[in-house]
Amino acid sequence: MYFLGIDSGTQSTKAIVLDLETGNILAHSSHKYELIPGLPAGHLEQHPSDWTTATEKSIIDCLAQLGDARSRIAGIGISGQQHGLVVLDANDEVIRPAKLWCDTSTTRQCDEIAHEFGGQPGCISLAGNAMLPGYTLPKILWLKQNEPDNFSKIATVLLPHDYLNFWLTGIKRMEYGDASGTAALDIRTRTWNAEICNFVDPRLLSMLPPVGSSQDVHGTLRPELAEKWGISKDTIISAGGGDNMMGAIGTGNIKPGVITASFGTSGTLYATAAEPIIDGQGEVAAFCDSTDQWLPLVCTMNVTVVTEQLRQLFEWDLTQLESLVASAPAGADGITFLPYLNGERTPNLPNGSGVIHGLRPGNLTQANLARAAVEGATLGLAYGLNRFRELGINPTEIRLTGGGSQSPAWRQIAADIFNAEVVTLATAEGAALGAAIQAAFALQKRDTGHADYASLTDRLVTLDESTRCRPNPENAAFYKDLLETFTGLTSRLREVNYL
C-alpha cells in the first residue's frame, strides 16, 4: 500500500508518496505560494485557496510519477502550519484570508484575555498555556473587535490542516494535537475550556467543531476528487495534525528521550511526554501531540530568516555562508547577535527587533557576522532547551530538520550549544513523512483494531549517521557562558523597552 503525506506550510506545500512495505519514498512534489502583500506591520495572512490549489497540484504531480501504480494509494495524511485562523460562513465559504501563526497583531487581545483571568498564570491554570499572539484564540477576538461584519458571518472556525481535511472529505473535525495550539483547549482534559471561549464570545463554542482522538480516521476522500485524480473513493484521510506534531512522528520522536529541533525560517524544539508538561512561566507550550500523548514545545520566530537576511545583504551563496561560518571562532570574536528580526515568541517579544552587540574595529568581519547570526539563532533555541531541562525533559539525542540542519558547520554549533548529540534524518520531509505514517497507522487501527507507532517509525524513520555531531566539551562550556550573556542582554534591553 502507498500513502500520501502532505505538508502545507507557510511558504509551500510538499507532498510525498510512501511505500509502506519498503519504506521508500516513491514520489515527491512541492509548490510555493506567498503571503498577502501590503498588510500593516505584524499582520501576516494567506488565502486558504492557495493551500488547496498547491495541495492539489502536489498530489497530481505525485500521482503522475506513480502512473498506473496510483491505484495502490490507500490513505492521505495532512500536516499543516499551526494556529492559523480559517473562518467559514453558513455555506462553508471562506469569509476572509487566514491570519497565520506568525501574525503578531493580536498583542492587545492577548492582554485582554489574560487580564480577565488574573494574568497569564490564570490562563495557564485554565488551559495549560499562556495567551500568546501566535495562538488562534486571540485572533478570533481580534476579528470580533476589528471586523464585526465578518465575525457575525462565522459559522465554523478551523485550523489550516482542518480546512484541508474538510476540503478533502467534507467533514469538519479537529484532533487533539493541533487543537491544543488554539489556547482554547484544556490540554489536561483535551476538551474546550468554556470559560475562556465564552469570554471571547458566547457563540464561540458552537463555532468550534468536535474535537477527538488524533488516532482516528477523519473520513474518506470526496468521490469527485477520487474520480478526478484516478484513485479509490475508499482512500482514507487520517486525522492529520500541526506541522510540529507530524514532524514528531516523522522524526521518530514518539517516546521520551528524543527531541526534535527544526531549523527553518522559524525554529521549534519539541519532545514527547506521556503526561502533560505545563510550564508555570508559560515559555514552554503545553501541547497535545498527534499520537494522543503530549508535546512540550518551544517556538522561536528567527532561525534561517537571520542567515537569509545576511546572505541577501552580502550576496553570498550557501557555500560561501558555510565557509564563512566555519572559518570564524566560537563566539565570533565577541559579537553577539540577538536575532529578533520578526519579533519573538520565546521569549515573548512580539514587537522585538534584532541587535548586534560587541562590535569593535578588529572584529567587524563578514565571517564573524555570519557566525554570530548562526550562534544567535541557535542560542534562542538553547534558551528553550534549558527550560526543558528545568522541567525534567533531558534529551539523549536531538534530531535536526529544516534547511539550517543541512549545514555541517551549523550542526556542530548546535551540538556544542545544546551540549547534546545531534543528527539529521535521511529524508528532509519530516512532517510529510509523519503525515504519511499517521495515515498508515489510522488505516491499520480502523481495519484491525490495533496499530503501533513504534513499529512503524522504527522501520520507516531513518537517521543519516554521517551527519551525527557530538559536543566539543570546551566549546560547550564556552557556549554555556555565552547563553548567559545572550539572555542577560535580552532581559536588560526588554526591561528598558529597547526590545
DRENTORRO-406245 format. One line per 4 residues: number of its first residue (from 0); for each residue y, x, z of C-alpha. Coordinates in steps of 0.001 Angstrom, whole numbers, always signed. Layout:
<recs>
NUM = Y/X/Z ~ ...;
</recs>
This chain:
<recs>
0 = +0/+0/+0 ~ +3575/+1037/-682 ~ +6618/+319/+1468 ~ +10302/+392/+520;
4 = +12667/+1867/+3084 ~ +16370/+1117/+2616 ~ +19185/+2924/+4459 ~ +22503/+1120/+3955;
8 = +25207/+3415/+5294 ~ +28976/+3742/+5295 ~ +29103/+5865/+2139 ~ +25981/+4925/+200;
12 = +22680/+3109/+151 ~ +19497/+5159/-134 ~ +16014/+3905/-904 ~ +12581/+5499/-804;
16 = +9046/+4301/-1544 ~ +6410/+5447/+966 ~ +2713/+5609/+71 ~ +1180/+4632/+3392;
20 = -2186/+6201/+2591 ~ -990/+9670/+1573 ~ +2379/+9807/+3323 ~ +4024/+10862/+63;
24 = +7483/+9695/-989 ~ +6851/+8330/-4480 ~ +10373/+7332/-5487 ~ +13917/+7572/-4254;
28 = +17383/+6421/-5293 ~ +20948/+6400/-3996 ~ +24117/+4518/-4900 ~ +27573/+5185/-3468;
32 = +30494/+2918/-2611 ~ +33872/+3274/-969 ~ +35894/+1957/+1934 ~ +38552/-591/+1055;
36 = +41679/+1474/+328 ~ +45208/+899/+1584 ~ +44439/-571/+5014 ~ +46552/+306/+8071;
40 = +45555/+3334/+10151 ~ +42464/+2633/+12232 ~ +41274/-247/+10023 ~ +38070/+589/+8124;
44 = +36405/-2159/+6125 ~ +33927/-2746/+3301 ~ +32821/-5668/+1158 ~ +29257/-6743/+2086;
48 = +28711/-7397/-1617 ~ +28949/-3628/-2125 ~ +25906/-3245/+127 ~ +23822/-5870/-1658;
52 = +24758/-4502/-5073 ~ +23849/-947/-4066 ~ +20644/-2114/-2369 ~ +19505/-3995/-5460;
56 = +20338/-1068/-7756 ~ +18454/+1330/-5488 ~ +15412/-943/-5323 ~ +15366/-1438/-9095;
60 = +15632/+2333/-9612 ~ +12685/+2955/-7297 ~ +10563/+252/-8893 ~ +11278/+1698/-12341;
64 = +9975/+5056/-11107 ~ +6760/+3329/-9951 ~ +6154/+1482/-13218 ~ +3150/-842/-13012;
68 = +2350/+524/-9537 ~ +5237/-1600/-8223 ~ +2605/-4286/-7615 ~ +1476/-2236/-4609;
72 = +4773/-2858/-2759 ~ +3771/-4727/+408 ~ +6901/-4574/+2550 ~ +10567/-3653/+2816;
76 = +12443/-2343/+5852 ~ +16219/-2182/+6211 ~ +18249/+368/+8165 ~ +21946/-428/+8419;
80 = +25145/+1043/+9812 ~ +25592/-319/+13315 ~ +28266/-2562/+14848 ~ +29858/-3871/+11620;
84 = +31130/-7464/+11756 ~ +29937/-9771/+8961 ~ +31155/-13367/+9268 ~ +29764/-16286/+7233;
88 = +31085/-19821/+6805 ~ +29100/-23049/+6887 ~ +27999/-22420/+3286 ~ +26766/-18921/+4185;
92 = +29561/-17319/+2177 ~ +31237/-14134/+3447 ~ +34661/-15068/+4859 ~ +36322/-11638/+4808;
96 = +35389/-7960/+4451 ~ +33307/-6422/+7212 ~ +35038/-4427/+9928 ~ +32956/-1266/+10376;
100 = +31643/+788/+13280 ~ +34357/+3402/+12700 ~ +37190/+844/+12813 ~ +39349/+1654/+15860;
104 = +41860/-1193/+15543 ~ +40399/-3104/+18495 ~ +41591/-963/+21420 ~ +43742/-3783/+22836;
108 = +40862/-6266/+22616 ~ +38579/-3847/+24463 ~ +41172/-3563/+27211 ~ +41475/-7363/+27456;
112 = +37729/-7890/+27738 ~ +37307/-5085/+30263 ~ +40252/-6333/+32343 ~ +38700/-9800/+32573;
116 = +35578/-8377/+34182 ~ +37133/-5839/+36523 ~ +37321/-2894/+34155 ~ +34619/-1007/+32315;
120 = +32304/-968/+35373 ~ +32284/-4751/+35200 ~ +31240/-4733/+31557 ~ +28531/-2177/+32309;
124 = +27292/-4354/+35167 ~ +27098/-7426/+32928 ~ +25596/-5987/+29748 ~ +24833/-2304/+30350;
128 = +27588/-915/+28128 ~ +31285/-191/+28323 ~ +33519/-2121/+25925 ~ +34436/+351/+23176;
132 = +36350/-90/+19883 ~ +33301/+693/+17753 ~ +31304/-2267/+19045 ~ +31115/-5691/+17422;
136 = +32355/-7957/+20215 ~ +35981/-6706/+20309 ~ +36077/-7086/+16519 ~ +35340/-10779/+16966;
140 = +38188/-11151/+19462 ~ +40467/-9213/+17084 ~ +39625/-11661/+14317 ~ +40332/-14638/+16584;
144 = +43723/-13255/+17588 ~ +44845/-11846/+14232 ~ +43225/-14105/+11635 ~ +42798/-17522/+13287;
148 = +42209/-19315/+9982 ~ +39316/-17017/+9144 ~ +37988/-17250/+12694 ~ +37963/-21057/+12532;
152 = +35640/-20901/+9499 ~ +32946/-18810/+11189 ~ +29529/-20419/+11403 ~ +27465/-17217/+11714;
156 = +28038/-13669/+12970 ~ +25749/-10990/+11561 ~ +25473/-7211/+11626 ~ +25219/-5271/+8342;
160 = +21438/-4901/+8335 ~ +21052/-8543/+9425 ~ +23151/-9577/+6425 ~ +20889/-7616/+4087;
164 = +17833/-9211/+5713 ~ +19452/-12618/+5177 ~ +20168/-11766/+1547 ~ +16532/-10735/+1053;
168 = +14911/-13658/+2892 ~ +17403/-16458/+3536 ~ +16645/-16136/+7278 ~ +19280/-15358/+9932;
172 = +17983/-13448/+12921 ~ +18800/-10379/+14995 ~ +16481/-7848/+16615 ~ +16967/-6160/+19969;
176 = +17968/-2708/+18728 ~ +20967/-3432/+16509 ~ +21966/-6456/+18616 ~ +22386/-4197/+21664;
180 = +25238/-2458/+19819 ~ +27341/-5615/+19777 ~ +28204/-5194/+23514 ~ +27302/-8890/+23854;
184 = +23607/-8329/+24619 ~ +22422/-7628/+28163 ~ +20200/-4695/+27326 ~ +18140/-5125/+30514;
188 = +17009/-8671/+29705 ~ +17540/-8492/+25904 ~ +19467/-11773/+25968 ~ +23053/-12660/+25036;
192 = +25394/-12413/+28011 ~ +27034/-15823/+28279 ~ +29962/-14673/+30460 ~ +31191/-12069/+28011;
196 = +30576/-14258/+24972 ~ +32342/-17277/+26468 ~ +35393/-15186/+27326 ~ +35767/-14220/+23666;
200 = +35253/-17851/+22595 ~ +33174/-20797/+23855 ~ +31726/-21184/+20344 ~ +30518/-17609/+20061;
204 = +27007/-18173/+21415 ~ +26469/-20805/+18720 ~ +27626/-18319/+16049 ~ +25092/-15676/+17072;
208 = +21634/-16055/+15517 ~ +18432/-15958/+17557 ~ +17550/-12503/+18847 ~ +13945/-11380/+19109;
212 = +11399/-8586/+19001 ~ +12020/-5650/+16702 ~ +8286/-5508/+16010 ~ +8049/-8843/+14212;
216 = +8216/-9648/+10519 ~ +11644/-11048/+9683 ~ +10428/-13052/+6696 ~ +9211/-12748/+3126;
220 = +11158/-11879/+5 ~ +13019/-14742/-1661 ~ +10952/-15904/-4667 ~ +13848/-15458/-7110;
224 = +14242/-11801/-6089 ~ +10486/-11223/-6236 ~ +10372/-12609/-9768 ~ +13464/-10651/-10843;
228 = +12061/-7346/-9521 ~ +8477/-7943/-10571 ~ +6897/-7668/-7132 ~ +4932/-10101/-4979;
232 = +6688/-13038/-3339 ~ +4479/-12259/-315 ~ +6338/-8961/+215 ~ +7340/-8900/+3892;
236 = +10730/-7899/+5252 ~ +10473/-6276/+8683 ~ +12997/-6814/+11470 ~ +14842/-3656/+10438;
240 = +17429/-2120/+12722 ~ +20504/+22/+13127 ~ +20532/+3393/+11409 ~ +20055/+5250/+14684;
244 = +17121/+3055/+15694 ~ +15476/+3564/+12308 ~ +16326/+7263/+12457 ~ +14433/+7489/+15746;
248 = +11291/+6097/+14106 ~ +11775/+8259/+11019 ~ +12049/+11433/+13093 ~ +9089/+10607/+15335;
252 = +11399/+10030/+18281 ~ +9336/+7241/+19839 ~ +8460/+8707/+23233 ~ +10334/+10661/+25928;
256 = +10842/+14385/+25342 ~ +12140/+14346/+21778 ~ +15832/+13951/+20974 ~ +17294/+13349/+17528;
260 = +20690/+14769/+16583 ~ +22362/+13596/+13394 ~ +24911/+15924/+11803 ~ +26530/+13587/+9296;
264 = +30166/+12626/+8786 ~ +29886/+11423/+12363 ~ +27314/+12609/+14870 ~ +24731/+10953/+17052;
268 = +22372/+12147/+19723 ~ +19654/+9799/+20915 ~ +16396/+9673/+22835 ~ +13655/+7157/+23541;
272 = +13180/+5731/+27032 ~ +10579/+3393/+28482 ~ +13241/+1777/+30699 ~ +16963/+1059/+30303;
276 = +19143/+4156/+30802 ~ +22548/+2925/+31944 ~ +25427/+5361/+32325 ~ +27840/+4264/+35027;
280 = +30563/+6299/+33302 ~ +29970/+4387/+30053 ~ +29748/+7526/+27908 ~ +26071/+7226/+27002;
284 = +25438/+3978/+25149 ~ +22631/+1966/+26692 ~ +20990/+560/+23575 ~ +17631/-1007/+22927;
288 = +15605/+652/+20179 ~ +13683/-916/+17310 ~ +10224/-422/+18830 ~ +11041/-2681/+21814;
292 = +11900/+259/+24081 ~ +15367/+1695/+24816 ~ +17570/+4211/+23016 ~ +20213/+6012/+25111;
296 = +22727/+7323/+22586 ~ +25895/+9380/+22296 ~ +28079/+8997/+19219 ~ +30865/+11293/+18067;
300 = +33048/+10485/+15088 ~ +33708/+14018/+13832 ~ +30992/+16336/+12558 ~ +30835/+17209/+8855;
304 = +34158/+15425/+8381 ~ +35685/+18502/+10054 ~ +33958/+21079/+7871 ~ +34627/+18988/+4760;
308 = +38354/+18979/+5539 ~ +38326/+22766/+5714 ~ +36259/+23032/+2540 ~ +38809/+20935/+686;
312 = +41735/+22862/+2165 ~ +40396/+26296/+1187 ~ +38370/+25143/-1855 ~ +35116/+26583/-517;
316 = +31738/+25582/-1858 ~ +28840/+25128/+581 ~ +27585/+28659/+16 ~ +30981/+30100/+901;
320 = +31203/+27946/+4015 ~ +27754/+29106/+5127 ~ +28658/+32763/+4605 ~ +31942/+32445/+6499;
324 = +30375/+30663/+9491 ~ +27578/+33237/+9691 ~ +29995/+36174/+9479 ~ +32192/+35157/+12420;
328 = +31218/+35911/+16033 ~ +30191/+33316/+18609 ~ +33392/+31794/+19940 ~ +35312/+32508/+16706;
332 = +37358/+35312/+18314 ~ +38867/+32921/+20850 ~ +39627/+29943/+18597 ~ +38580/+26551/+19962;
336 = +38652/+23540/+17639 ~ +38910/+20098/+19263 ~ +37549/+18126/+16286 ~ +39002/+14667/+16924;
340 = +40325/+14093/+13397 ~ +39132/+10471/+13284 ~ +39895/+9738/+16909 ~ +36787/+9913/+19072;
344 = +34200/+7700/+20708 ~ +32690/+10222/+23153 ~ +34934/+10939/+24950 ~ +36735/+7652/+24279;
348 = +39843/+8742/+22333 ~ +40356/+6059/+19658 ~ +43800/+7446/+18802 ~ +42879/+11106/+19263;
352 = +43682/+13917/+16857 ~ +42386/+17413/+16158 ~ +43644/+20517/+17948 ~ +43141/+24203/+17078;
356 = +43681/+26290/+20207 ~ +43784/+30030/+20781 ~ +45368/+31278/+17567 ~ +46615/+34886/+17613;
360 = +47776/+37315/+14912 ~ +44417/+39090/+14848 ~ +42046/+36091/+14782 ~ +43577/+33702/+12246;
364 = +40965/+34165/+9533 ~ +39083/+31758/+7317 ~ +35779/+32839/+8854 ~ +36946/+32136/+12399;
368 = +38362/+28748/+11421 ~ +35079/+27835/+9726 ~ +33060/+28964/+12751 ~ +35367/+27167/+15193;
372 = +35037/+23926/+13214 ~ +31225/+24054/+13345 ~ +31258/+25026/+17017 ~ +33763/+22282/+17897;
376 = +31726/+19550/+16192 ~ +28574/+20765/+17945 ~ +30250/+21136/+21354 ~ +31323/+17498/+21038;
380 = +27664/+16509/+20864 ~ +26737/+19008/+23592 ~ +29088/+17159/+25938 ~ +26878/+14115/+25386;
384 = +23686/+16141/+25794 ~ +24920/+17263/+29221 ~ +25344/+13608/+30167 ~ +21751/+13006/+29021;
388 = +20523/+15767/+31299 ~ +22521/+14379/+34208 ~ +20805/+11015/+33629 ~ +17363/+12643/+33691;
392 = +16785/+12962/+29925 ~ +15579/+16520/+29320 ~ +14583/+17398/+25758 ~ +11639/+19583/+24845;
396 = +12803/+19581/+21229 ~ +15810/+18385/+19238 ~ +15167/+17156/+15707 ~ +18137/+17551/+13388;
400 = +19079/+15290/+10489 ~ +22137/+14879/+8287 ~ +23988/+17169/+5923 ~ +25059/+19681/+8567;
404 = +21428/+20321/+9501 ~ +20830/+21910/+6096 ~ +22904/+24945/+7143 ~ +20832/+27777/+8702;
408 = +23918/+29113/+10499 ~ +24713/+25677/+11924 ~ +21122/+25185/+13078 ~ +21226/+28424/+15097;
412 = +24619/+27498/+16562 ~ +23134/+24117/+17560 ~ +20149/+25776/+19245 ~ +22470/+28093/+21169;
416 = +24972/+25406/+22182 ~ +22280/+22846/+23071 ~ +20139/+25584/+24722 ~ +17064/+23978/+23192;
420 = +14788/+24458/+20210 ~ +15939/+22618/+17100 ~ +14055/+21796/+13895 ~ +14638/+19627/+10830;
424 = +12358/+17174/+9064 ~ +10524/+17636/+5774 ~ +12456/+14669/+4379 ~ +16204/+14269/+4709;
428 = +15973/+10471/+4641 ~ +15008/+9856/+8265 ~ +16478/+6343/+8541 ~ +14966/+5172/+5243;
432 = +11597/+6641/+6236 ~ +11865/+4903/+9611 ~ +12571/+1601/+7874 ~ +9514/+2015/+5645;
436 = +7317/+2917/+8635 ~ +8603/-108/+10542 ~ +7696/-2364/+7606 ~ +4152/-928/+7603;
440 = +3919/-1441/+11373 ~ +5139/-5045/+11151 ~ +2623/-5935/+8430 ~ -252/-4353/+10360;
444 = +779/-6177/+13534 ~ +1053/-9504/+11716 ~ -2273/-9181/+9929 ~ -4414/-7563/+12650;
448 = -2594/-8364/+15875 ~ -2264/-4659/+16648 ~ -249/-1709/+15346 ~ +598/+1673/+16832;
452 = +3792/+3574/+16068 ~ +2439/+6884/+17390 ~ -461/+6942/+14934 ~ +1937/+6160/+12080;
456 = +4624/+8694/+12966 ~ +2132/+11447/+13827 ~ +777/+11145/+10296 ~ +3914/+10303/+8317;
460 = +6709/+12303/+10009 ~ +6524/+15988/+9091 ~ +8590/+18781/+10615 ~ +9879/+21650/+8496;
464 = +8779/+24515/+10725 ~ +10595/+27050/+8537 ~ +13869/+25653/+9943 ~ +12974/+25923/+13634;
468 = +15586/+27823/+15685 ~ +15261/+28955/+19281 ~ +18279/+29579/+21506 ~ +19573/+33100/+21977;
472 = +19899/+33428/+25795 ~ +23100/+35486/+25595 ~ +24766/+33042/+23212 ~ +23528/+30052/+25227;
476 = +25221/+31425/+28348 ~ +28403/+32100/+26381 ~ +28480/+28581/+24939 ~ +27892/+27045/+28360;
480 = +31204/+28576/+29442 ~ +32874/+27621/+26158 ~ +31834/+23999/+26668 ~ +33710/+24023/+29980;
484 = +36806/+25305/+28156 ~ +36333/+22677/+25447 ~ +36009/+19777/+27891 ~ +38835/+21136/+30064;
488 = +41216/+21275/+27113 ~ +40252/+17752/+26117 ~ +40717/+16433/+29642 ~ +44101/+18065/+30209;
492 = +45528/+17039/+26855 ~ +44330/+13484/+27407 ~ +45955/+13360/+30849 ~ +49392/+14048/+29326;
496 = +48811/+11719/+26348 ~ +48617/+14519/+23778 ~ +45241/+13206/+22582;
</recs>
